[in-house]
Amino acid sequence: MKNKEFEELDLKYIWHPCTQMKDHEFLPIIPISHGKGVYLYDFEGNSYIDAISSWWVNIFGHSNEYINKKIKEQLDKLEHVLLAGFTHKPAIDLAKSLVEITPRGLTKVFYADNGSSAIEVALKMSYHYFKNRGENRNSFLSLSNSYHGETIGALSVGDVELYKKTYKPLLIDNIQTPVPKDSTKQSALIAIEELEKILKEKASEICAFIIEPLIQGAGNMHMYHPIYIEKAKDLTKKYNIHLIADEIMTGFGRTGTMFACEQASVTPDFMALSKGLTGGYLPLSAVLTTDEIYSAFYCDYNEHKAFLHSHSYTGNPIACTAALAALDIFKKSNIIEKNREKSLYMRKWLEKFKKLDNIENIRQTGMVAAFDIKGYSPKQRIGLQVYTYGLQHGVLLRPLGNTIYFMPPYIITEKEMDKMFSVAYEAVLRIKD
């Protein structure tokens, strides 16, 4: 079958995520036959560099031989078992490994199956913790411009209007505090002053403060200084509320350290992980928390105190095996150090983009780089021109509005980065009104 035949069948049956389906009257859907390394291949042999790691998940490339091998081995042993009253070795081994590599003090692991679900777990745990202690707190605090997922609770604590506006009548109470306006230390300290003003007034109503450490992903890759995280942790401790670190995108080496919170030497009360957790292979998420929080739920069975939250595929053995294989690659291949070297190469390319008059706000944190196209409103959908040009020239770029960003798999070579950046450069040069 050719691409066109697959596209016709797709449009007959599938409703795609985060998509206005009418766009596909003029914008082709790309049917993918297979992937290898940083490349995706369609059914007519065209290749595309996956410059966004397939929505930020595929950190070690497509069809990674080591992860494939480990999954195949697990398939012959156990495909799934409920995690209520039962357990299995991959879930145990992964939980132990996560406790060992995350910030000190995170000692308990609760599994879910995607990033939004992990946020729901953390929010519910935080609320329920205070309830178990006899406190009724009904609000959460989050940063302006934040994104934490699209289920009802996760959407409630986000602040990206594109996703949130339609569903506002359904959402739970949430308070916003300003995100630092840029990556400078001064901006971070100004934002901390605003945070403390809110906490002085409303801390007794708030369960937790949730942040995306260092980078707000869907918030147009907005970046801020790590001192904000450090000071925010001090304030949440002072005012007795929880700190939730949403490391779903920033975790597993993306920011230059294994976890973004490390750059502030902070242990949050909850850390939500997903995306790169399985190397981009399978849906899995984990929420790590402390003994103190765990102990508030530990008692003789009581329907009000027990954390009665579950997912059918919680702790799936095959997904846990993929995650263990991904962690093995980190250990064996010195990935963090290699990422820092590749980040420097990315930075050299960003210098070239400074020559273009129609872009601004060039920024980078670790293996995430971004810039904004200036002079156009979001309604003009200038990013769509970049996306289309990229596909025509073998690079998958999926802009966030007028923000063009790069978040490639860690195995990308300098030669492949040259193509990724040069295609983006040419696309920006060719933007038309």
Helices and strands as residue ranges (DSSP letters): H 3-13, G 21-25, E 32-36, E 39-42, E 47-50, H 53-56, H 65-75, H 89-101, E 108-112, H 115-132, E 139-143, H 152-156, H 161-164, G 165-170, E 174-177, H 185-202, G 203-205, E 206-211, E 215-216, E 222-223, H 227-238, E 242-246, G 260-264, E 270-273, G 275-278, E 285-289, H 291-295, H 317-333, H 335-353, E 359-365, E 368-373, G 378-380, H 382-392, E 395-396, E 403-406, H 414-429
